[in-house]
């Protein structure tokens, strides 16, 4: 029997959630979408619309995707969790440190609440994380991430380094830059503009491991700003899709992480990612090949499947503690850049 899912919110991300849920009918059924503003309810034509979370719950759901504003997230999460509904919340689960603490304290014991941090589940990032944490690179030393902003970038750094919730010292700076912009969320290709923004550079010291956070907001859509990750261990490194190793101090070797795609040239299997391989190993295998999802949709769908599996006893993948910790570090990066001094985030505050 498919899991009955409801969506609270109707922003840009909620539209994608509806499409993903409807693409997986063997696993999920979309009960409906909550839109509190009566003037906006006519915007949704592909699912039933409810005027309140209470009405959606009364109709009957097993799992809720909460995709509302930062300030509204805590109240909606608590409303659902207190009624035994499994919750998958958008990032971040609350806007600031006090509200994060308040939310973590208020959620009932045993409630299923996960946060949809999808970036570690992007196919390439997932392959890089698997390889970095396999021991192939030796003891991990450093991860330089220029992929996503704030808490997203922090979540990737921690996963690349295999770091849990522990003390971190943050130093940061920012400086103005310009770049040729991309099409944006509306996919407007009418012409490129010059976009001004602030580049943020930060170092995160987790004991003897270092994360380098490097991001410009325009990079999400600017075609000339390459997203990249460099993960370094004592005996090897991953630089985007290139792996360099010195096995047992012998001749160094180098190979690539390769995307295996359907639909190229004479292939008639449709269009979409099959797997990411390196050498003779598969480091990521797409569980949604038939749906032809984008990388971001693959990652979002994975968070949905994993949250649903918790209803049957599976372990969580990104709970309120980790999500709050990463957001607290993201806030610390901004604070450190503002004051020009280091800021410490204590792991004990979020365990």
ABEGO torsion letter per residue (X at the ends): XBBBBBBBEABAAAAAAAAAAAABAAABBBAEBBBABAAAAAABAABBBBABAAAAAAAEBABBBBBBBAAAAAAAAAAAAAAGBBBBBBOBABABAAAAAAAAAABBBGBBBBBBBAAAABAAAAAAAAAAAAGAAEBBABBBBBABBEAAAAAAAAAAAGBBBBBBBBBBBBBBBBBBBBAEAAGBAAEBBBBBBBBBBBBBBBEABBBBBBBBAAAAABAABBBBBBBBBAABBBBEABBBBBBGGBBBBBBBBBBBBBGBEABAAEBEBABBBBEABBABBBAAAAAGBBAAAAAAAAAAAAAAAAAAGBBBABBAAAAAAAAAAAAAAAAAAAAGBBBBBBAAAAX
